[in-house]
Amino acid sequence: MPEDFRVEEQHPSGANATVLALHGEVDLHVAPELRDRLNGALEADARNLVIDLSRVSFIDSMALGALLELHKRLRAEGGELRLVVPDTKLRRIFEITLLDQIFTLAKTRHEALAAFTSSWGS
């Protein structure tokens, strides 16, 4: 049975970024909720976002489209998006679609957050 989709929002101390940790299957059925959560982060003035896909078991084109929209909006507003994609199968989806050339992919949350502060993890 697939894990239910959920999003956890976190604000790590010392990092100038908001983390949205996604869990479960991220597909067309949850794409509207995903868009709402991503837009909510932007409306709360988050300009540096880390989307952690460590606990995502599946992602489809609708979810990738939502992430791409977020990336474009953040760049237009001077922000930055980084994705945590440790799973090789999930990472392969980004490579096949060439989205690895658009998104900044990190293998760990620590690696993704390090870009947003020089003191992170020191």
Rosetta constraint file for C-alpha pairs under 8 A:
AtomPair CA 2 CA 24 HARMONIC 6.95 0.50
AtomPair CA 2 CA 25 HARMONIC 6.83 0.50
AtomPair CA 3 CA 23 HARMONIC 7.59 0.50
AtomPair CA 3 CA 24 HARMONIC 4.69 0.50
AtomPair CA 3 CA 25 HARMONIC 6.53 0.50
AtomPair CA 4 CA 23 HARMONIC 7.39 0.50
AtomPair CA 4 CA 24 HARMONIC 5.37 0.50
AtomPair CA 4 CA 25 HARMONIC 6.87 0.50
AtomPair CA 5 CA 22 HARMONIC 7.28 0.50
AtomPair CA 5 CA 23 HARMONIC 5.41 0.50
AtomPair CA 5 CA 24 HARMONIC 4.59 0.50
AtomPair CA 5 CA 25 HARMONIC 5.80 0.50
AtomPair CA 5 CA 26 HARMONIC 6.61 0.50
AtomPair CA 5 CA 30 HARMONIC 7.11 0.50
AtomPair CA 6 CA 22 HARMONIC 5.98 0.50
AtomPair CA 6 CA 23 HARMONIC 5.26 0.50
AtomPair CA 6 CA 24 HARMONIC 6.87 0.50
AtomPair CA 7 CA 20 HARMONIC 6.33 0.50
AtomPair CA 7 CA 21 HARMONIC 5.57 0.50
AtomPair CA 7 CA 22 HARMONIC 4.69 0.50
AtomPair CA 7 CA 23 HARMONIC 6.32 0.50
AtomPair CA 7 CA 37 HARMONIC 7.75 0.50
AtomPair CA 8 CA 19 HARMONIC 7.97 0.50
AtomPair CA 8 CA 20 HARMONIC 5.63 0.50
AtomPair CA 8 CA 21 HARMONIC 5.08 0.50
AtomPair CA 8 CA 22 HARMONIC 6.63 0.50
AtomPair CA 9 CA 18 HARMONIC 7.14 0.50
AtomPair CA 9 CA 19 HARMONIC 5.74 0.50
AtomPair CA 9 CA 20 HARMONIC 4.64 0.50
AtomPair CA 9 CA 21 HARMONIC 6.44 0.50
AtomPair CA 10 CA 18 HARMONIC 6.00 0.50
AtomPair CA 10 CA 19 HARMONIC 5.00 0.50
AtomPair CA 10 CA 20 HARMONIC 6.38 0.50
AtomPair CA 10 CA 21 HARMONIC 7.80 0.50
AtomPair CA 11 CA 15 HARMONIC 7.63 0.50
AtomPair CA 11 CA 17 HARMONIC 6.72 0.50
AtomPair CA 11 CA 18 HARMONIC 5.05 0.50
AtomPair CA 11 CA 19 HARMONIC 6.19 0.50
AtomPair CA 12 CA 17 HARMONIC 7.42 0.50
AtomPair CA 12 CA 18 HARMONIC 7.28 0.50
AtomPair CA 12 CA 19 HARMONIC 7.59 0.50
AtomPair CA 14 CA 117 HARMONIC 7.28 0.50
AtomPair CA 14 CA 119 HARMONIC 7.28 0.50
AtomPair CA 14 CA 120 HARMONIC 6.09 0.50
AtomPair CA 15 CA 113 HARMONIC 6.54 0.50
AtomPair CA 15 CA 114 HARMONIC 7.83 0.50
AtomPair CA 15 CA 116 HARMONIC 6.06 0.50
AtomPair CA 15 CA 117 HARMONIC 5.68 0.50
AtomPair CA 15 CA 120 HARMONIC 6.28 0.50
AtomPair CA 16 CA 48 HARMONIC 6.82 0.50
AtomPair CA 16 CA 116 HARMONIC 5.54 0.50
AtomPair CA 16 CA 117 HARMONIC 6.43 0.50
AtomPair CA 17 CA 46 HARMONIC 7.06 0.50
AtomPair CA 17 CA 47 HARMONIC 7.22 0.50
AtomPair CA 17 CA 48 HARMONIC 4.66 0.50
AtomPair CA 17 CA 49 HARMONIC 5.42 0.50
AtomPair CA 17 CA 50 HARMONIC 6.90 0.50
AtomPair CA 17 CA 113 HARMONIC 7.22 0.50
AtomPair CA 17 CA 116 HARMONIC 6.58 0.50
AtomPair CA 18 CA 41 HARMONIC 7.95 0.50
AtomPair CA 18 CA 46 HARMONIC 6.34 0.50
AtomPair CA 18 CA 48 HARMONIC 6.34 0.50
AtomPair CA 18 CA 49 HARMONIC 4.99 0.50
AtomPair CA 18 CA 50 HARMONIC 6.21 0.50
AtomPair CA 19 CA 49 HARMONIC 5.86 0.50
AtomPair CA 19 CA 50 HARMONIC 4.68 0.50
AtomPair CA 19 CA 51 HARMONIC 5.86 0.50
AtomPair CA 19 CA 52 HARMONIC 6.94 0.50
AtomPair CA 20 CA 49 HARMONIC 7.43 0.50
AtomPair CA 20 CA 50 HARMONIC 6.25 0.50
AtomPair CA 20 CA 51 HARMONIC 4.91 0.50
AtomPair CA 20 CA 52 HARMONIC 6.09 0.50
AtomPair CA 21 CA 51 HARMONIC 5.87 0.50
AtomPair CA 21 CA 52 HARMONIC 4.51 0.50
AtomPair CA 21 CA 53 HARMONIC 6.42 0.50
AtomPair CA 21 CA 54 HARMONIC 7.74 0.50
AtomPair CA 21 CA 55 HARMONIC 7.79 0.50
AtomPair CA 22 CA 51 HARMONIC 7.20 0.50
AtomPair CA 22 CA 52 HARMONIC 6.07 0.50
AtomPair CA 22 CA 53 HARMONIC 5.61 0.50
AtomPair CA 22 CA 54 HARMONIC 7.62 0.50
AtomPair CA 22 CA 55 HARMONIC 6.46 0.50
AtomPair CA 22 CA 56 HARMONIC 6.23 0.50
AtomPair CA 23 CA 53 HARMONIC 7.20 0.50
AtomPair CA 23 CA 54 HARMONIC 7.78 0.50
AtomPair CA 23 CA 55 HARMONIC 4.84 0.50
AtomPair CA 23 CA 56 HARMONIC 4.93 0.50
AtomPair CA 23 CA 57 HARMONIC 7.65 0.50
AtomPair CA 24 CA 55 HARMONIC 6.35 0.50
AtomPair CA 24 CA 56 HARMONIC 4.80 0.50
AtomPair CA 24 CA 57 HARMONIC 5.49 0.50
AtomPair CA 24 CA 58 HARMONIC 7.11 0.50
AtomPair CA 25 CA 56 HARMONIC 5.87 0.50
AtomPair CA 25 CA 57 HARMONIC 5.37 0.50
AtomPair CA 25 CA 58 HARMONIC 4.71 0.50
AtomPair CA 25 CA 59 HARMONIC 6.21 0.50
AtomPair CA 26 CA 30 HARMONIC 6.15 0.50
AtomPair CA 26 CA 31 HARMONIC 6.98 0.50
AtomPair CA 26 CA 56 HARMONIC 6.97 0.50
AtomPair CA 26 CA 57 HARMONIC 7.82 0.50
AtomPair CA 26 CA 58 HARMONIC 5.89 0.50
AtomPair CA 26 CA 59 HARMONIC 4.72 0.50
AtomPair CA 26 CA 60 HARMONIC 6.61 0.50
AtomPair CA 26 CA 63 HARMONIC 6.13 0.50
AtomPair CA 27 CA 31 HARMONIC 5.98 0.50
AtomPair CA 27 CA 58 HARMONIC 7.34 0.50
AtomPair CA 27 CA 59 HARMONIC 5.61 0.50
AtomPair CA 27 CA 60 HARMONIC 5.04 0.50
AtomPair CA 27 CA 61 HARMONIC 7.50 0.50
AtomPair CA 27 CA 62 HARMONIC 6.30 0.50
AtomPair CA 27 CA 63 HARMONIC 5.82 0.50
AtomPair CA 28 CA 32 HARMONIC 7.79 0.50
AtomPair CA 28 CA 60 HARMONIC 7.05 0.50
AtomPair CA 28 CA 61 HARMONIC 7.87 0.50
AtomPair CA 28 CA 62 HARMONIC 5.43 0.50
AtomPair CA 28 CA 63 HARMONIC 6.84 0.50
AtomPair CA 30 CA 34 HARMONIC 6.12 0.50
AtomPair CA 31 CA 35 HARMONIC 6.06 0.50
AtomPair CA 31 CA 62 HARMONIC 6.20 0.50
AtomPair CA 31 CA 63 HARMONIC 5.64 0.50
AtomPair CA 31 CA 66 HARMONIC 7.22 0.50
AtomPair CA 32 CA 36 HARMONIC 6.22 0.50
AtomPair CA 33 CA 37 HARMONIC 6.25 0.50
AtomPair CA 34 CA 38 HARMONIC 6.14 0.50
AtomPair CA 34 CA 63 HARMONIC 7.51 0.50
AtomPair CA 34 CA 66 HARMONIC 7.45 0.50
AtomPair CA 35 CA 39 HARMONIC 5.95 0.50
AtomPair CA 35 CA 66 HARMONIC 6.02 0.50
AtomPair CA 36 CA 40 HARMONIC 5.92 0.50
AtomPair CA 37 CA 41 HARMONIC 6.33 0.50
AtomPair CA 38 CA 42 HARMONIC 6.58 0.50
AtomPair CA 38 CA 70 HARMONIC 6.97 0.50
AtomPair CA 39 CA 43 HARMONIC 6.14 0.50
AtomPair CA 39 CA 70 HARMONIC 7.74 0.50
AtomPair CA 40 CA 44 HARMONIC 6.19 0.50
AtomPair CA 41 CA 45 HARMONIC 6.71 0.50
AtomPair CA 41 CA 46 HARMONIC 5.57 0.50
AtomPair CA 42 CA 46 HARMONIC 5.12 0.50
AtomPair CA 42 CA 47 HARMONIC 6.84 0.50
AtomPair CA 42 CA 74 HARMONIC 7.98 0.50
AtomPair CA 47 CA 74 HARMONIC 6.43 0.50
AtomPair CA 47 CA 77 HARMONIC 7.55 0.50
AtomPair CA 47 CA 78 HARMONIC 7.24 0.50
AtomPair CA 47 CA 79 HARMONIC 4.47 0.50
AtomPair CA 47 CA 80 HARMONIC 6.47 0.50
AtomPair CA 48 CA 74 HARMONIC 7.84 0.50
AtomPair CA 48 CA 79 HARMONIC 5.32 0.50
AtomPair CA 48 CA 80 HARMONIC 4.88 0.50
AtomPair CA 48 CA 81 HARMONIC 6.00 0.50
AtomPair CA 48 CA 116 HARMONIC 7.48 0.50
AtomPair CA 49 CA 79 HARMONIC 7.95 0.50
AtomPair CA 49 CA 80 HARMONIC 6.34 0.50
AtomPair CA 49 CA 81 HARMONIC 4.89 0.50
AtomPair CA 49 CA 82 HARMONIC 6.39 0.50
AtomPair CA 50 CA 81 HARMONIC 5.85 0.50
AtomPair CA 50 CA 82 HARMONIC 4.85 0.50
AtomPair CA 50 CA 83 HARMONIC 5.66 0.50
AtomPair CA 50 CA 84 HARMONIC 7.14 0.50
AtomPair CA 50 CA 109 HARMONIC 7.81 0.50
AtomPair CA 50 CA 112 HARMONIC 6.73 0.50
AtomPair CA 50 CA 113 HARMONIC 7.20 0.50
AtomPair CA 51 CA 81 HARMONIC 7.51 0.50
AtomPair CA 51 CA 82 HARMONIC 6.37 0.50
AtomPair CA 51 CA 83 HARMONIC 4.86 0.50
AtomPair CA 51 CA 84 HARMONIC 6.19 0.50
AtomPair CA 52 CA 83 HARMONIC 5.88 0.50
AtomPair CA 52 CA 84 HARMONIC 4.58 0.50
AtomPair CA 52 CA 85 HARMONIC 6.95 0.50
AtomPair CA 52 CA 109 HARMONIC 6.80 0.50
AtomPair CA 53 CA 83 HARMONIC 7.01 0.50
AtomPair CA 53 CA 84 HARMONIC 5.51 0.50
AtomPair CA 53 CA 85 HARMONIC 5.45 0.50
AtomPair CA 53 CA 86 HARMONIC 7.70 0.50
AtomPair CA 54 CA 84 HARMONIC 6.50 0.50
AtomPair CA 54 CA 85 HARMONIC 5.93 0.50
AtomPair CA 54 CA 86 HARMONIC 6.02 0.50
AtomPair CA 54 CA 87 HARMONIC 6.94 0.50
AtomPair CA 58 CA 90 HARMONIC 7.32 0.50
AtomPair CA 59 CA 63 HARMONIC 6.26 0.50
AtomPair CA 59 CA 64 HARMONIC 7.21 0.50
AtomPair CA 59 CA 90 HARMONIC 7.59 0.50
AtomPair CA 60 CA 64 HARMONIC 6.33 0.50
AtomPair CA 61 CA 65 HARMONIC 5.96 0.50
AtomPair CA 62 CA 66 HARMONIC 6.36 0.50
AtomPair CA 63 CA 67 HARMONIC 6.33 0.50
AtomPair CA 64 CA 68 HARMONIC 6.14 0.50
AtomPair CA 65 CA 69 HARMONIC 6.19 0.50
AtomPair CA 66 CA 70 HARMONIC 6.29 0.50
AtomPair CA 67 CA 71 HARMONIC 6.14 0.50
AtomPair CA 68 CA 72 HARMONIC 6.30 0.50
AtomPair CA 69 CA 73 HARMONIC 6.25 0.50
AtomPair CA 70 CA 74 HARMONIC 6.05 0.50
AtomPair CA 70 CA 81 HARMONIC 7.98 0.50
AtomPair CA 71 CA 75 HARMONIC 6.18 0.50
AtomPair CA 71 CA 80 HARMONIC 7.25 0.50
AtomPair CA 71 CA 81 HARMONIC 5.95 0.50
AtomPair CA 71 CA 103 HARMONIC 7.68 0.50
AtomPair CA 72 CA 76 HARMONIC 6.19 0.50
AtomPair CA 73 CA 77 HARMONIC 6.34 0.50
AtomPair CA 74 CA 78 HARMONIC 6.17 0.50
AtomPair CA 74 CA 79 HARMONIC 4.60 0.50
AtomPair CA 74 CA 80 HARMONIC 5.82 0.50
AtomPair CA 74 CA 81 HARMONIC 7.02 0.50
AtomPair CA 75 CA 79 HARMONIC 5.16 0.50
AtomPair CA 75 CA 80 HARMONIC 6.05 0.50
AtomPair CA 81 CA 103 HARMONIC 7.35 0.50
AtomPair CA 81 CA 104 HARMONIC 7.17 0.50
AtomPair CA 82 CA 103 HARMONIC 6.64 0.50
AtomPair CA 82 CA 104 HARMONIC 5.06 0.50
AtomPair CA 82 CA 105 HARMONIC 6.03 0.50
AtomPair CA 82 CA 106 HARMONIC 7.15 0.50
AtomPair CA 82 CA 112 HARMONIC 6.06 0.50
AtomPair CA 83 CA 103 HARMONIC 7.07 0.50
AtomPair CA 83 CA 104 HARMONIC 6.22 0.50
AtomPair CA 83 CA 105 HARMONIC 4.93 0.50
AtomPair CA 83 CA 106 HARMONIC 6.05 0.50
AtomPair CA 83 CA 112 HARMONIC 7.09 0.50
AtomPair CA 84 CA 105 HARMONIC 5.89 0.50
AtomPair CA 84 CA 106 HARMONIC 4.78 0.50
AtomPair CA 84 CA 107 HARMONIC 5.57 0.50
AtomPair CA 84 CA 108 HARMONIC 5.73 0.50
AtomPair CA 84 CA 109 HARMONIC 5.85 0.50
AtomPair CA 84 CA 112 HARMONIC 6.61 0.50
AtomPair CA 85 CA 90 HARMONIC 6.84 0.50
AtomPair CA 85 CA 91 HARMONIC 5.91 0.50
AtomPair CA 85 CA 105 HARMONIC 6.33 0.50
AtomPair CA 85 CA 106 HARMONIC 6.00 0.50
AtomPair CA 85 CA 107 HARMONIC 5.35 0.50
AtomPair CA 85 CA 108 HARMONIC 7.28 0.50
AtomPair CA 86 CA 90 HARMONIC 7.86 0.50
AtomPair CA 86 CA 91 HARMONIC 7.15 0.50
AtomPair CA 86 CA 106 HARMONIC 7.24 0.50
AtomPair CA 86 CA 107 HARMONIC 4.38 0.50
AtomPair CA 86 CA 108 HARMONIC 6.40 0.50
AtomPair CA 87 CA 91 HARMONIC 6.03 0.50
AtomPair CA 88 CA 92 HARMONIC 6.00 0.50
AtomPair CA 89 CA 93 HARMONIC 6.83 0.50
AtomPair CA 90 CA 94 HARMONIC 7.07 0.50
AtomPair CA 91 CA 95 HARMONIC 6.45 0.50
AtomPair CA 92 CA 96 HARMONIC 6.03 0.50
AtomPair CA 93 CA 97 HARMONIC 6.20 0.50
AtomPair CA 94 CA 98 HARMONIC 5.90 0.50
AtomPair CA 94 CA 99 HARMONIC 4.86 0.50
AtomPair CA 94 CA 100 HARMONIC 5.09 0.50
AtomPair CA 95 CA 99 HARMONIC 6.18 0.50
AtomPair CA 95 CA 100 HARMONIC 5.30 0.50
AtomPair CA 95 CA 101 HARMONIC 7.89 0.50
AtomPair CA 98 CA 102 HARMONIC 7.40 0.50
AtomPair CA 99 CA 103 HARMONIC 6.00 0.50
AtomPair CA 100 CA 104 HARMONIC 6.83 0.50
AtomPair CA 100 CA 105 HARMONIC 6.74 0.50
AtomPair CA 105 CA 112 HARMONIC 7.70 0.50
AtomPair CA 106 CA 111 HARMONIC 5.99 0.50
AtomPair CA 106 CA 112 HARMONIC 5.47 0.50
AtomPair CA 107 CA 111 HARMONIC 6.93 0.50
AtomPair CA 107 CA 112 HARMONIC 7.84 0.50
AtomPair CA 108 CA 112 HARMONIC 6.45 0.50
AtomPair CA 109 CA 113 HARMONIC 6.08 0.50
AtomPair CA 110 CA 114 HARMONIC 6.02 0.50
AtomPair CA 110 CA 121 HARMONIC 7.51 0.50
AtomPair CA 111 CA 115 HARMONIC 7.29 0.50
AtomPair CA 112 CA 116 HARMONIC 7.90 0.50
AtomPair CA 113 CA 117 HARMONIC 7.18 0.50
AtomPair CA 113 CA 120 HARMONIC 7.15 0.50
AtomPair CA 114 CA 118 HARMONIC 6.59 0.50
AtomPair CA 114 CA 119 HARMONIC 7.84 0.50
AtomPair CA 114 CA 120 HARMONIC 5.55 0.50
AtomPair CA 114 CA 121 HARMONIC 7.45 0.50
AtomPair CA 116 CA 120 HARMONIC 7.89 0.50
